[in-house]
Amino acid sequence: METTTPARAADPSGAPAPPHLGDSPALHSGAGRAVARIGAFAVCQAAMIAGLGLLITGPARNLWPLSAEDALNDAFERVRNDSLTTASAIASGAGDTHTIVGVTVLCCLALLVVPPLPRWRAALFLALAVWLQSLVFLLITEAVDRTRPDVERLDASPPTSSYTSGHTGAATALYAGLAVLVLSRVRGRWGRVVAVLLLLIPLLVGLARLYRGMHHPSDVVAGLLNGALSLFVVGRAVLADDAWAARPPADAVDIAVAAAESRPGPSREPAVVIVNPTVTDAATRDRLRLVLAQRGHTGVTFVETTEHDTGGGQAADAVRDGAGLVVACGGDGTIRAVADALAGTGVRLAVVPCGTGNLLARNLGLPLDPADALAAGLTGEPRALDLGTISGDGIARTHFTAMSGAGLDAAVMDSTSDRAKSALGWPAYVLAGLGELRGPRMRLAVALDGGPALHRTARMVLIANIGTIQGGTALVPGARPDDGLLDLALFDPRGAGGWLRTAGMLLRGARPSGSGPAPGAHRGPVEFFTFRRAELTFTRPQPREVDGDPAPPGRRITAEVRPGALTVLLPAGPEANGTAVPLPAGREANGTRRGTQSTRRGTPATGQETKKTTVPPSAGEK
């Protein structure tokens, strides 16, 4: 039967949508713009100081005061003595590369750790100023080649140009930058005293470099200019009241939502967002609210699930109150509870994955980022998807969207703690599964669509509306949520070899068909069936699960498909049949299964590991 909904017409509002839903200029700090401006000013800074250097070493080298630089260097050489040499070594060391890097790192760490709240902006200012000065210094030394003074040099000459003084420039950026921070934070006389002492350090470093014969006076002046300009550019970017990069205001989301709601266009139907508070934080809710506002949904109501009502009651209330859109934000359990209440109502559902497994979202091709998933749904198309119903002893009739089952799968779900899921994510299920592999084999009878009972043994029974689990593994190859059928998988591997064959089959993702085994032959570790109604009876109570949520152990399961019972907003796809997910192998282009009779693969001698049975419709089935 046809279970798809025609593609939705284009957005009638005619208003231009923002380039990326969930984004807004109000939410940005302007960091990108600030980086671009810093880069542009750095180029201008380097060009200006390099131009001065070319002028100093070229046309102006014989003009005063440049013509007097050699005499000044000679004068410093003549007044040298042991005390001044020791003092100059200490002062020069304050601008040494290792000292600058070490002091910068320590100061930035102190700014982040010592105050009650980290001073990120101050630490960024200091680190960027030192880095920018160093970058410009390296560019200048490549552009201007100047020999060092013709005097005895007390330090080893680095392989860089004499112009500019790197020690002086770095000292200016660091110590003058600290002076700026002190003046901005410490009020009164002591703040000014500390700032003056810090400002003296670059001057002492410059004098020490002259005394030790390492630079011409103009080199030191250019170093001071380089450090000062670096401080100005970075300070303008991150410290000024109207800084290029500023922290978004506390009400940035409210501003962005108000801007979105002010856009022209008709308002849409009322929307209710049902959130699982254990997996959905405030920041996620704000982004969802913004996405909805940008798509024309105003006055959106957010409702939290509770321990005793995991989404069904909230969704039923939303339908009674006239909501045209329900957004379910949580894991597969939350999605299932909401879908159970929306089944057959025609109210559209937007799936927002926030849980551990998120199996339905993965199989529907939705992004796993909550805001991106909501944006993809709201800009996509409504699709009619199947739901499964499940009931049994101890399980009241309810719907499921992804998978339900008994045995190993249910034991894994039951033994995986919330703490493990929160810390590890879906790999927590893998770790729990390793401890359940040696669980007992179960005996069961399977009756499909009113046919005769099939007696089987199994370690795990899966009833699937979708086929793929985490990591892209096709646990039930070919299962999909829009074909009007459910899939049954019986896993019965024996020993390590059986588990390896099962793993190989799942990794291949194939579901082959062929001739069946002879009577009494071993059927292999996996069997697949398709059906509309299935009745499973176990000889002993077995652990059971519904869409990943543990259910009470029991001996009976009845499952039935409800074709097209749920309308879900999904990303638009190119497929003609309106499905958003690729057609798996074993499906015709119209979404139906190939074949109407049983097909099996295997031989009596080897016993192939898989077989597939497609059960024909029962009499009177539409």
Secondary structure, 3 states (H helix, E strand, C coil): CCCCCCCCCCCCCCCCCCCCCCCCHHHCCCHHHHHHHHHHHHHHHHHHHHHHHHHHHCCCCCCCCHHHHHHHHHHHHHCCCHHHHHHHHHHHHCCCHHHHHHHHHHHHHHHHHCCCCCCHHHHHHHHHHHHHHHHHHHHHHHHCCCCCCCCCCCCCCCCCCCCCCHHHHHHHHHHHHHHHHHHHHCCCHHHHHHHHHHHHHHHHHHHHHHHCCCCCHHHHHHHHHHHHHHHHHHHHHHCCCCCCCCCCCCCHHHHHHHHHHCCCCCCCCCEEEEECCCCCCHHHHHHHHHHHHHCCCCCCEEEECCCCCCCHHHHHHHHHCCCCEEEEEECHHHHHHHHHHHCCCCCEEEEEECCCCCHHHHHCCCCCCHHHHHHHHHCCEEEEEEEEEEEECCEEEEEECCEEEEEHHHHHHHHCCHHHHHHHCCHHHHHHHHCCCCCCCEEEEEEECCCCCEEEEECEEEEECCCECHHHCECCCCCCCCCCCEEEEEECCCHHHHHHHHHHHHHHCCCCCCCCCCCCCCCCCEEEEEECEEEEEEEEEEEEEECCEEEEEEEEEEEEEEEEEEEEEECCCCCCCCCCCCCCCCECCCCCECCCCCECCCCCCCCCCCCEEECCCCCCCC
